[in-house]
Structures are given as structure tokens and as C-alpha cells.
Amino acid sequence: MSHTSDYVIAIDLGSSGPKVSLVSDQGQPVASTSRRIATINTPDGGGEQDPEDWWRSVRDCVRELVASAGIPRERIVAISCATQWSVTVPVDRNGRHLMNAIHWSDSRGGPYSRAITDGWIKVAGYGLTRMLRWVKITGGVPAHSGADALSHMLYIKHARPDVYRETAALLEPMDYINLRLTGRTAATYATVFPYLLTDNRDSSHIAYDDGLIRWAGLDRSKLPDLVPQGTVLGTILPAIAADWDLAPGTQVIAGTPDSQAAALGSGAVRDYEGHICLGTTAWLSCHVPFKRTNILNYLATMPSALLGRNMVMAEQGAAGKCLQTFVERWLCAQDELSDAGSPADVYERIERLVSRVPAGSDGLLFLPWLNGAGPPSGESEIRGGFLNQSLSTGRAEAARAVMEGVAMNLGWLRVAVERFIRRPFDGLNFIGGGARSDTWSQIMADVVNCPIRRMAEPEMAISRGAAMVAWRALGRTSGDDLGQLARVERVFHPDPANARVYQALFAEWLSSYKANRGMFRRLNRRQTARSSR
């Protein structure tokens, strides 16, 4: 390993835990380590994570990485975070968290969001006047499902008034980690987007909107001050530098949420260049030269990692999580019926298993909405499962159907996003852990029906993007150069025969969603009502 390069510590804190990497000034990850953290699900629709778990696992990763990499500490010049978002942690005036962080999967704030967006004339369940104002100012509207930071903050205020009274700042995970690193409380234009309380009409100059804050009934004093993404927040605190064996002058960069970092790390940096990320969740995204909202398809632009730029983000929710759930809870469940558990190479075995199954999985359909549907339907009460199972259906067909169902949802998103940006994609860059699978990559090309460009080290794209934000903040590269720091490893072209199979199957998949949506609403509304008692 050359000691002539400088390096950034890139902290990719996702839902399942942090991945911490050393990334060179050429955009190459040279070492990486990770930890797992738990999400606590509660019967009333809650999802929580312990912020101390974030900090402890990040610290352990950094210490392990610095000790094993053999890089002189003066060559590690900065730390940059890219984290999950729409996750809210309240901290007191000393920077200590006051309760578990409310996860993006938490739905308990939904009733409070519905209350602040009510009105006499309703459109899609929203009061027309308030909906139009929110869309005009922010580009979005509070989620009636509760799956945004504003809903989380309203839940804290109304359901946990003791915590709200002691709160000095309501922070996203990235801004919480940066507070622990520097002692400075701040949020970026990008991390604050899910608060839905900022005027985003000029993405170069974003500020809180006092009228929206009044409508929400929140205190401006509890919202962090804003800085542009890519701001150098300062140097790492001396005690942290000593504990982590880093140079005292190591810079801490105000980074960006993981989706914005992924857009950079995917290499799709120019306007209208699209990428798909397939990890625990999945999304389809691209940079665009405009601000726009389509409330009916739940699509909107938001500030990107590049100051003054916007991006459209279409996230489907559970994706790789669907396959993980199938493996851990059905295929390799460890309970009173089985003590086998999951072998270490379970996903390599699944890859071999599904590669032998023809396209279409013998007509088996999988609906991937295990935690509700995102764009373009946005229905939180929709759920998933298998359809058209026969006596001959086996685990190989089921595993492949899961992959196909996730790909079909992304194909549905492709159509919606192309309409939104008013032009087609000529191909899509592919990143995330799911992209490591040759079978899933080919399924994606066949279902989405366009070339899929798998990027080198696809699971490192978020880390690469976090480092790119740092190198740009430190003046080591420009926005025009960023796309050159990611390279294509392999292109998967649609197989015409498979594409025809999936075209017919997709029509049935989509009609099954439409046919069953009423049933899902009835079942899950009753379940929600029982859970809230």
C-alpha cells in the first residue's frame, strides 16, 4: 500500500450497522470493516435504534481499521459520514441522546402528521391549502405513514413531552456522529430535507421556513443550525483523536445522507444519469437541473450532495431485506423446528441455486412490500408475499421469485421516474450489495429492460461517495471530476427472450397489486388498530 496518498475515513452508517472504510484521494477504498446493530421493533409500529450502538460500533471500526491498515496517521486527513436518514435522535444541551433514535421504519408519528396537514378540501388525504404550501416550499409533504423526520419529531413532542422539554436539538444520525466528533451541532441542507421545514426552492441557499414550523407546532430553537453540505465542521476533538489514534488536526466534513453519497459513488454524476442501489432497501435516482414534485406518484427532488444541485429519489423500501428475511426466517430459521441456522456462505449457495431456475420462476410471483409500498404508489398498508405457488414450487423458485419481485418494483419505478424527468434512461449504473450477484444483475437487466452497468466494488459506492464529498470540500477535486473516480466493472444487457417473459409477468405482478390492495388495507388497518390499543 502506497504511503504517498492521503486518505479519508468514510463512515457509511446504514440500517444494519456501520461500514467504515479508508478511501484514497484517487477514490479507491483500500480497507474496510463493519459491525452489526439491532433495530428494536415495538408492537405499536415503532422502530428504534440505540445511538450509543452507532457510536460504539463506529469507534470500534475506526480503531480496528487504523490499527490494521498500516497507514501513517498524518496521511488520514479527514472523516466524512454518509448515513441512513429520516432517523431522529433528540439530544440535550450536553449532546447526550435522550432516548433511542426513531428509525425510518417507525410509523407512530403518522396520526400527528395527518393532523397538521388536514383541511376542509382534501386531495389524496391532505388539506389542499397546506399540501400546496408544503410542496411549493419544500418539494414534499409530511408522510401520513409517519416515515419521515417531521413525523418522528411530532411523535416526540406529543407522546414523549418529557423528552421534548429536555431536547436541545433534533438530529439525523450523520449530524449526531459529527456532534460527537467535533462538539458542534449542525445539519446540512441535505440531511435536513426529511424535516420538511426548509425552503428548498434555491438549493444553494436553504433556510428554515417559519410558517411551516408554526404549522407543525415545533420550536425553532430545537432545530439545528444549517450549513452547506461539504462544509468543514472543524477538527476532531482531542480526546477522540487520542482514543482513535488519529492526528489531532484530522478534519471532520459535514457529509451527506447515504442516498446522496451513493449518487456520487455510483459514477452517475451528470444530470439525467441514473443509478440503482440495491441493499437493505433499494432506490432509483438521478441528478436533475430542476425542482419538481409529483404528489400522486410520491416523487420529488431534493438537495444532492453537490451544493446547488438537485436529485430525484425513488425509494422502494425493503429490497435486499426481502431476501434476507426469506433466508433467515423461512429457509434457515433457527427455532424449535430446526437448529441449523444460516451457513456462512448461504448467499453464495442461493446464487448457485437460483441460477439454475429459468426466468419467471415457474410463474411464482413475489410482492416485495414487506414494510409498505413506496413510490409510485406510496401505500403504507400494502404488504407482500408469494402468489401462484404450486405443489412443485421449491426453495429455488421461491428465492428467484424474491429477486424478480424486487427487480419488478424497480422496473415500475423506472417507468415513473422517466415520466417525472421526461426522458428515458439509456442504461443504469448498479451499486449496493445486491449488485455483487451476477444472477440478480442479469434479472435486473431483463426486468428493467435496459443495460445495467455494475460498478466496481458496488457495495463500496456509499463509502466512495462520502469520501468524494470530503475530497471536494478539501479542494482536492471538482464536481466535474467526480464521475471519473468510479468505474464500470461489467455491463449486463437484457436477454430478449427473458425480457419477453418478464414483460408478461410484470403485467400480472402489477394487476395482483391492484387486485389485492383493498384486502391489504383492511387487514393491516385492523392490525394497526389492535396494536395501538
C-alpha positions as CSV (number, residue, x, y, z in Angstrom):
1,M,0.0,0.0,0.0
2,S,1.4,3.4,-1.1
3,H,2.1,5.9,1.7
4,T,2.2,8.8,-0.8
5,S,-1.6,9.0,-1.0
6,D,-3.9,10.7,1.5
7,Y,-7.0,9.0,2.9
8,V,-10.4,9.8,4.2
9,I,-12.2,7.7,6.8
10,A,-15.6,7.2,5.3
11,I,-18.4,6.2,7.7
12,D,-21.3,4.5,6.0
13,L,-23.9,4.1,8.8
14,G,-26.8,2.1,7.4
15,S,-29.8,0.5,9.0
16,S,-27.9,-2.8,9.7
17,G,-24.8,-1.1,11.1
18,P,-21.7,0.9,10.1
19,K,-19.2,0.1,7.4
20,V,-16.1,2.2,7.9
21,S,-13.5,2.4,5.1
22,L,-10.3,4.1,4.2
23,V,-10.6,5.7,0.8
24,S,-7.7,7.2,-1.1
25,D,-7.6,10.5,-2.9
26,Q,-8.0,8.5,-6.1
27,G,-11.4,7.3,-4.9
28,Q,-10.3,3.8,-4.2
29,P,-11.4,2.0,-0.9
30,V,-8.2,0.3,0.4
31,A,-9.5,-1.2,3.6
32,S,-12.9,-1.7,5.2
33,T,-14.6,-3.2,8.3
34,S,-18.1,-3.3,9.6
35,R,-20.3,-4.0,12.6
36,R,-24.0,-5.0,13.1
37,I,-26.5,-3.1,15.1
38,A,-30.1,-4.0,16.1
39,T,-33.4,-2.3,15.3
40,I,-35.9,-2.6,18.1
41,N,-39.4,-3.1,16.7
42,T,-42.3,-2.4,19.1
43,P,-45.9,-3.7,18.9
44,D,-47.3,-0.2,18.3
45,G,-45.5,0.3,15.0
46,G,-42.3,1.7,16.5
47,G,-38.8,1.1,15.2
48,E,-35.8,2.3,17.3
49,Q,-32.0,2.1,17.4
50,D,-29.7,3.0,20.2
51,P,-27.4,5.9,19.3
52,E,-24.8,4.6,21.7
53,D,-24.7,1.5,19.5
54,W,-24.0,3.7,16.5
55,W,-21.1,5.4,18.3
56,R,-19.6,2.4,19.9
57,S,-19.7,0.4,16.6
58,V,-18.2,3.3,14.6
59,R,-15.5,3.7,17.2
60,D,-14.6,0.0,17.2
61,C,-14.5,0.0,13.4
62,V,-12.2,3.1,13.1
63,R,-9.8,1.8,15.8
64,E,-9.6,-1.6,14.1
65,L,-9.1,0.0,10.7
66,V,-6.4,2.4,11.8
67,A,-4.5,-0.3,13.7
68,S,-4.5,-2.8,10.8
69,A,-4.1,-0.6,7.7
70,G,-0.5,0.4,8.4
71,I,-1.1,3.9,7.1
72,P,0.8,6.8,8.9
73,R,-1.9,8.7,10.8
74,E,-0.8,12.0,9.3
75,R,-2.0,10.6,5.9
76,I,-5.5,10.2,7.2
77,V,-6.7,13.8,6.7
78,A,-10.4,13.7,7.2
79,I,-13.6,11.9,8.4
80,S,-16.8,12.0,6.3
81,C,-20.1,10.4,7.1
82,A,-22.9,9.1,4.9
83,T,-25.8,7.7,7.0
84,Q,-29.3,6.5,6.9
85,W,-31.8,9.3,7.1
86,S,-35.3,10.1,8.3
87,V,-34.0,8.8,11.6
88,T,-34.3,11.2,14.5
89,V,-32.4,11.4,17.7
90,P,-33.1,14.1,20.4
91,V,-30.0,15.3,22.3
92,D,-29.7,17.6,25.4
93,R,-27.6,20.7,25.7
94,N,-24.6,18.5,26.5
95,G,-25.0,16.4,23.3
96,R,-26.3,13.3,25.1
97,H,-29.1,11.4,23.5
98,L,-32.4,11.4,25.5
99,M,-34.0,8.3,24.1
100,N,-33.5,5.7,21.3
101,A,-33.4,7.1,17.8
102,I,-36.7,6.8,16.0
103,H,-36.0,4.8,12.9
104,W,-37.2,5.5,9.3
105,S,-39.4,2.4,9.6
106,D,-41.3,3.9,12.6
107,S,-44.9,4.7,11.9
108,R,-46.0,6.1,15.3
109,G,-45.9,9.7,14.1
110,G,-48.4,9.2,11.4
111,P,-51.5,10.5,13.2
112,Y,-49.7,13.7,14.1
113,S,-48.6,14.3,10.5
114,R,-52.2,13.8,9.4
115,A,-53.4,16.3,11.9
116,I,-51.0,19.1,10.8
117,T,-51.9,18.6,7.1
118,D,-55.7,18.4,7.5
119,G,-58.1,20.9,5.8
120,W,-61.6,21.3,4.5
121,I,-60.8,20.5,0.9
122,K,-58.8,17.3,0.6
123,V,-56.6,15.9,-2.1
124,A,-55.0,12.4,-1.5
125,G,-55.9,12.8,2.2
126,Y,-54.3,16.2,2.5
127,G,-55.8,19.6,3.1
128,L,-55.4,21.3,-0.2
129,T,-54.1,24.6,1.1
130,R,-51.5,23.1,3.3
131,M,-50.4,20.5,0.8
132,L,-49.8,23.1,-1.9
133,R,-47.8,25.3,0.5
134,W,-45.7,22.3,1.7
135,V,-45.0,21.2,-1.9
136,K,-44.2,24.7,-3.1
137,I,-41.7,25.4,-0.3
138,T,-40.1,22.1,0.4
139,G,-40.8,19.9,-2.6
140,G,-42.6,17.3,-0.4
141,V,-45.4,16.8,2.1
142,P,-45.4,15.2,5.6
143,A,-45.8,11.4,5.2
144,H,-49.1,10.2,6.6
145,S,-47.4,6.9,7.1
146,G,-45.1,8.5,9.7
147,A,-42.0,7.6,7.7
148,D,-40.2,11.0,7.8
149,A,-38.3,13.0,10.4
150,L,-41.1,15.5,10.8
151,S,-43.4,12.8,11.9
152,H,-40.8,11.5,14.3
153,M,-40.4,15.0,15.9
154,L,-44.1,15.3,16.3
155,Y,-44.3,11.9,18.0
156,I,-41.6,13.0,20.4
157,K,-43.4,16.3,21.2
158,H,-46.8,14.7,21.7
159,A,-46.1,11.2,23.0
160,R,-42.8,12.0,24.9
161,P,-43.3,15.5,26.2
162,D,-40.7,14.9,28.9
163,V,-38.1,14.2,26.3
164,Y,-39.2,17.1,24.1
165,R,-38.8,19.6,27.0
166,E,-35.2,18.5,27.6
167,T,-34.3,18.4,23.9
168,A,-31.7,21.0,22.7
169,A,-31.5,19.6,19.1
170,L,-33.3,17.1,17.0
171,L,-30.7,15.4,14.8
172,E,-30.2,13.0,12.0
173,P,-27.6,10.2,12.5
174,M,-24.9,11.9,10.5
175,D,-25.3,15.1,12.4
176,Y,-25.3,13.2,15.7
177,I,-22.0,11.4,14.8
178,N,-20.5,14.8,13.8
179,L,-21.6,16.3,17.1
180,R,-19.8,13.5,19.0
181,L,-16.7,14.0,16.8
182,T,-16.4,17.8,17.0
183,G,-18.7,19.1,19.7
184,R,-20.5,21.2,17.0
185,T,-24.3,20.9,16.5
186,A,-25.2,21.4,12.8
187,A,-27.2,19.9,10.0
188,T,-26.6,20.2,6.3
189,Y,-29.0,21.3,3.6
190,A,-29.2,17.6,2.5
191,T,-29.7,16.0,5.9
192,V,-32.4,18.4,6.9
193,F,-34.6,17.6,3.9
194,P,-36.8,15.0,5.6
195,Y,-37.6,17.6,8.3
196,L,-39.9,19.2,5.6
197,L,-39.4,22.5,7.3
198,T,-37.0,24.2,5.0
199,D,-37.4,26.4,1.9
200,N,-35.7,24.3,-0.8
201,R,-36.6,26.4,-3.8
202,D,-32.9,27.6,-4.2
203,S,-30.8,24.5,-3.4
204,S,-27.7,26.8,-2.9
205,H,-29.3,28.8,-0.1
206,I,-31.7,26.7,2.1
207,A,-33.2,28.0,5.3
208,Y,-36.0,27.1,7.7
209,D,-39.5,28.3,6.9
210,D,-41.1,30.0,9.9
211,G,-44.6,29.4,8.6
212,L,-44.1,25.6,8.2
213,I,-42.6,25.5,11.7
214,R,-45.7,27.2,13.1
215,W,-48.0,24.8,11.3
216,A,-46.0,21.9,12.8
217,G,-46.1,23.4,16.2
218,L,-42.4,22.8,16.8
219,D,-39.8,25.1,18.4
220,R,-37.3,26.6,16.1
221,S,-34.7,26.6,18.9
222,K,-34.7,22.7,18.8
223,L,-33.7,22.6,15.2
224,P,-30.0,22.5,14.4
225,D,-28.3,25.4,12.5
226,L,-27.8,24.7,8.8
227,V,-24.5,24.6,6.8
228,P,-24.0,23.6,3.2
229,Q,-23.1,20.0,2.6
230,G,-19.3,19.7,2.2
231,T,-18.6,22.2,5.0
232,V,-15.5,21.6,7.1
233,L,-17.1,21.5,10.6
234,G,-13.7,21.6,12.3
235,T,-11.1,19.2,13.7
236,I,-11.8,16.1,15.7
237,L,-11.9,16.6,19.4
238,P,-8.5,15.9,21.1
239,A,-9.9,13.1,23.3
240,I,-11.4,11.3,20.3
241,A,-8.2,11.8,18.3
242,A,-6.2,10.1,21.1
243,D,-8.7,7.3,21.5
244,W,-8.8,6.5,17.8
245,D,-5.1,7.1,17.2
246,L,-5.7,9.9,14.7
247,A,-3.8,13.1,14.1
248,P,-5.2,16.0,16.2
249,G,-5.7,18.1,13.0
250,T,-8.0,15.5,11.3
251,Q,-10.8,17.4,9.6
252,V,-14.5,16.5,10.1
253,I,-16.6,17.1,7.0
254,A,-20.3,17.8,7.1
255,G,-21.2,14.9,4.8
256,T,-24.4,13.8,3.3
257,P,-27.2,11.1,3.6
258,D,-26.3,7.7,2.2
259,S,-28.6,8.1,-0.9
260,Q,-26.9,11.4,-1.9
261,A,-23.4,9.8,-1.3
262,A,-24.5,6.8,-3.4
263,A,-25.3,9.1,-6.3
264,L,-21.7,10.3,-6.4
265,G,-20.2,6.9,-5.6
266,S,-22.2,5.3,-8.5
267,G,-20.4,7.5,-11.0
268,A,-23.8,8.8,-12.2
269,V,-23.0,12.5,-11.5
270,R,-24.2,14.4,-14.6
271,D,-27.9,15.4,-14.9
272,Y,-30.1,12.5,-16.0
273,E,-27.5,9.8,-15.5
274,G,-29.3,7.2,-13.4
275,H,-28.3,4.6,-10.9
276,I,-30.0,1.8,-9.0
277,C,-28.8,0.9,-5.4
278,L,-29.8,-2.5,-4.1
279,G,-29.0,-3.0,-0.4
280,T,-31.3,-3.5,2.6
281,T,-33.5,-1.0,0.8
282,A,-33.4,-0.1,-2.9
283,W,-33.8,3.1,-4.9
284,L,-33.6,4.6,-8.4
285,S,-32.1,8.1,-8.6
286,C,-30.5,10.7,-10.8
287,H,-29.4,14.3,-10.7
288,V,-31.7,16.8,-12.4
289,P,-31.5,20.5,-13.2
290,F,-34.8,21.4,-11.7
291,K,-37.0,21.3,-8.6
292,R,-40.3,19.3,-9.1
293,T,-42.9,17.3,-7.2
294,N,-45.4,14.7,-8.3
295,I,-47.6,14.2,-5.3
296,L,-49.7,11.4,-6.9
297,N,-46.6,9.2,-7.5
298,Y,-44.7,10.3,-4.3
299,L,-41.8,11.6,-6.3
300,A,-39.9,14.8,-5.6
301,T,-36.5,16.3,-6.0
302,M,-34.2,17.0,-3.0
303,P,-30.9,18.7,-2.5
304,S,-28.0,16.5,-3.7
305,A,-24.5,16.1,-2.2
306,L,-23.3,18.8,-4.7
307,L,-24.3,22.2,-3.5
308,G,-26.8,23.9,-5.8
309,R,-27.8,20.6,-7.5
310,N,-31.0,18.5,-7.1
311,M,-31.7,14.9,-7.4
312,V,-34.8,12.8,-7.7
313,M,-35.0,9.9,-5.3
314,A,-37.5,7.0,-5.7
315,E,-37.0,4.5,-2.8
316,Q,-39.0,1.3,-2.7
317,G,-38.3,0.3,1.0
318,A,-37.4,-3.4,1.7
319,A,-35.4,-4.9,-1.1
320,G,-32.3,-6.9,-0.1
321,K,-34.2,-7.1,3.2
322,C,-36.8,-9.3,1.4
323,L,-34.2,-11.9,0.5
324,Q,-32.6,-11.7,3.9
325,T,-36.0,-12.2,5.6
326,F,-36.7,-15.2,3.3
327,V,-33.3,-16.7,4.2
328,E,-33.3,-16.1,7.9
329,R,-37.0,-16.6,8.8
330,W,-38.0,-19.3,6.3
331,L,-35.1,-21.0,4.6
332,C,-32.7,-21.3,7.6
333,A,-34.9,-20.5,10.5
334,Q,-33.4,-21.5,13.9
335,D,-36.3,-22.4,16.3
336,E,-37.9,-25.4,17.8
337,L,-38.3,-27.0,14.4
338,S,-34.7,-26.5,13.3
339,D,-31.4,-25.7,15.0
340,A,-29.5,-25.4,11.7
341,G,-29.3,-21.6,11.3
342,S,-27.8,-19.9,8.3
343,P,-24.4,-21.2,7.0
344,A,-21.7,-18.6,6.4
345,D,-21.9,-19.0,2.7
346,V,-25.7,-19.0,2.5
347,Y,-25.9,-16.3,-0.2
348,E,-23.3,-18.0,-2.4
349,R,-25.4,-21.1,-2.1
350,I,-28.6,-19.2,-3.1
351,E,-26.7,-17.7,-6.1
352,R,-25.9,-21.2,-7.3
353,L,-29.5,-22.4,-6.6
354,V,-31.4,-19.6,-8.4
355,S,-29.0,-19.5,-11.4
356,R,-30.5,-22.9,-12.4
357,V,-34.1,-21.7,-12.4
358,P,-35.5,-20.3,-15.7
359,A,-36.7,-16.7,-15.9
360,G,-40.2,-16.4,-14.4
361,S,-39.7,-18.9,-11.5
362,D,-42.4,-21.2,-13.0
363,G,-45.0,-18.4,-12.7
364,L,-44.4,-17.8,-9.0
365,L,-44.8,-14.1,-8.1
366,F,-43.4,-12.3,-5.1
367,L,-44.7,-8.9,-3.9
368,P,-41.9,-7.1,-2.1
369,W,-43.7,-4.6,0.1
370,L,-43.0,-6.2,3.5
371,N,-43.0,-2.8,5.2
372,G,-45.4,-0.9,2.9
373,A,-45.0,0.4,-0.7
374,G,-43.0,3.4,-1.6
375,P,-43.2,5.3,-4.9
376,P,-45.1,5.2,-7.2
377,S,-48.0,4.1,-5.0
378,G,-47.0,5.2,-1.5
379,E,-49.3,2.9,0.4
380,S,-48.0,2.1,3.8
381,E,-50.6,-0.6,4.4
382,I,-49.7,-2.7,1.4
383,R,-47.8,-5.9,2.2
384,G,-46.0,-8.7,0.3
385,G,-45.8,-12.4,-0.1
386,F,-45.9,-15.2,-2.7
387,L,-48.7,-15.7,-5.3
388,N,-49.4,-18.6,-7.6
389,Q,-47.5,-21.2,-5.6
390,S,-48.0,-24.8,-6.7
391,L,-47.1,-28.3,-5.4
392,S,-43.9,-28.2,-7.5
393,T,-42.7,-24.9,-6.1
394,G,-39.4,-25.3,-4.3
395,R,-37.0,-23.0,-2.5
396,A,-35.0,-22.3,-5.7
397,E,-38.1,-20.9,-7.4
398,A,-39.0,-19.0,-4.3
399,A,-35.6,-17.4,-3.9
400,R,-35.5,-16.4,-7.5
401,A,-39.1,-15.0,-7.3
402,V,-37.9,-12.8,-4.4
403,M,-35.1,-11.4,-6.7
404,E,-37.6,-11.0,-9.6
405,G,-40.2,-9.2,-7.4
406,V,-37.7,-6.7,-6.1
407,A,-36.5,-6.1,-9.7
408,M,-40.1,-5.7,-10.9
409,N,-40.6,-3.0,-8.3
410,L,-37.5,-1.2,-9.6
411,G,-38.9,-1.6,-13.2
412,W,-42.1,0.0,-12.0
413,L,-40.0,2.9,-10.6
414,R,-38.1,3.3,-13.8
415,V,-41.3,4.0,-15.7
416,A,-42.4,6.5,-13.1
417,V,-39.0,8.3,-12.9
418,E,-38.7,8.5,-16.6
419,R,-42.1,10.2,-16.8
420,F,-41.0,12.5,-14.0
421,I,-37.8,13.6,-15.7
422,R,-39.4,13.5,-19.1
423,R,-36.7,11.4,-20.8
424,P,-35.7,7.7,-20.9
425,F,-32.6,6.2,-19.4
426,D,-30.1,4.6,-21.8
427,G,-28.8,2.4,-19.0
428,L,-28.4,2.4,-15.3
429,N,-25.4,2.1,-13.0
430,F,-25.8,-0.6,-10.4
431,I,-24.5,-0.4,-6.9
432,G,-25.1,-1.9,-3.4
433,G,-24.6,-5.4,-2.0
434,G,-27.2,-6.9,-4.3
435,A,-25.2,-5.9,-7.3
436,R,-22.5,-8.5,-6.4
437,S,-24.9,-11.2,-7.6
438,D,-24.4,-12.0,-11.3
439,T,-27.9,-13.6,-11.3
440,W,-29.6,-10.6,-9.7
441,S,-27.7,-8.2,-12.1
442,Q,-29.0,-10.1,-15.1
443,I,-32.5,-10.3,-13.7
444,M,-32.4,-6.5,-13.2
445,A,-31.3,-6.0,-16.9
446,D,-34.0,-8.4,-18.1
447,V,-36.8,-6.9,-16.0
448,V,-35.9,-3.2,-16.2
449,N,-35.1,-3.9,-19.9
450,C,-32.1,-1.7,-20.3
451,P,-28.3,-2.2,-19.9
452,I,-27.3,-2.5,-16.3
453,R,-23.7,-1.2,-15.6
454,R,-22.4,-2.9,-12.5
455,M,-19.8,-0.6,-10.9
456,A,-16.5,-1.9,-9.5
457,E,-16.8,-2.7,-5.8
458,P,-20.6,-1.9,-5.9
459,E,-21.0,-2.4,-2.1
460,M,-18.5,0.4,-1.5
461,A,-20.3,3.1,-3.5
462,I,-21.7,5.0,-0.5
463,S,-18.2,5.0,1.2
464,R,-16.7,6.2,-2.1
465,G,-19.3,8.9,-2.3
466,A,-18.7,10.0,1.3
467,A,-15.0,10.3,0.5
468,M,-15.8,12.3,-2.7
469,V,-17.6,14.9,-0.6
470,A,-14.6,15.2,1.6
471,W,-12.1,15.5,-1.2
472,R,-14.2,18.2,-2.8
473,A,-14.5,20.0,0.5
474,L,-10.8,19.9,0.9
475,G,-10.2,21.2,-2.7
476,R,-8.7,18.0,-4.0
477,T,-11.2,17.5,-6.8
478,S,-14.0,19.3,-8.6
479,G,-17.6,18.3,-9.3
480,D,-16.7,17.6,-13.0
481,D,-14.0,15.1,-11.9
482,L,-16.1,13.0,-9.5
483,G,-17.7,10.7,-12.1
484,Q,-14.2,9.5,-13.1
485,L,-13.4,8.2,-9.6
486,A,-15.9,5.3,-10.2
487,R,-15.5,2.7,-12.9
488,V,-17.8,0.2,-14.6
489,E,-16.8,-3.4,-13.8
490,R,-19.3,-5.2,-16.1
491,V,-22.3,-4.5,-18.3
492,F,-25.4,-6.8,-18.2
493,H,-27.5,-6.5,-21.4
494,P,-31.2,-7.6,-21.5
495,D,-31.7,-11.1,-22.9
496,P,-34.6,-10.7,-25.4
497,A,-36.2,-14.0,-24.5
498,N,-36.1,-13.3,-20.8
499,A,-37.3,-9.7,-21.3
500,R,-40.4,-11.0,-23.1
501,V,-41.1,-13.4,-20.2
502,Y,-40.8,-10.6,-17.7
503,Q,-42.9,-8.2,-19.7
504,A,-45.8,-10.6,-19.5
505,L,-45.1,-11.5,-15.8
506,F,-44.9,-7.8,-14.9
507,A,-48.4,-7.2,-16.1
508,E,-49.7,-9.9,-13.8
509,W,-47.5,-8.7,-10.9
510,L,-48.9,-5.2,-11.3
511,S,-52.5,-6.4,-11.6
512,S,-52.1,-8.5,-8.5
513,Y,-51.1,-5.4,-6.6
514,K,-54.2,-3.6,-7.8
515,A,-56.5,-6.5,-7.1
516,N,-55.2,-7.1,-3.5
517,R,-54.7,-3.5,-2.3
518,G,-58.2,-3.4,-0.7
519,M,-57.6,-6.6,1.2
520,F,-54.2,-5.4,2.5
521,R,-55.7,-2.1,3.7
522,R,-58.5,-3.9,5.6
523,L,-56.2,-6.5,7.2
524,N,-53.5,-4.0,8.2
525,R,-55.8,-1.3,9.4
526,R,-57.3,-3.8,11.8
527,Q,-53.8,-4.9,12.8
528,T,-52.7,-1.3,13.4
529,A,-55.8,-0.6,15.4
530,R,-55.2,-3.6,17.6
531,S,-51.6,-2.7,18.1
532,S,-52.4,0.9,19.2
533,R,-54.8,-0.1,22.0
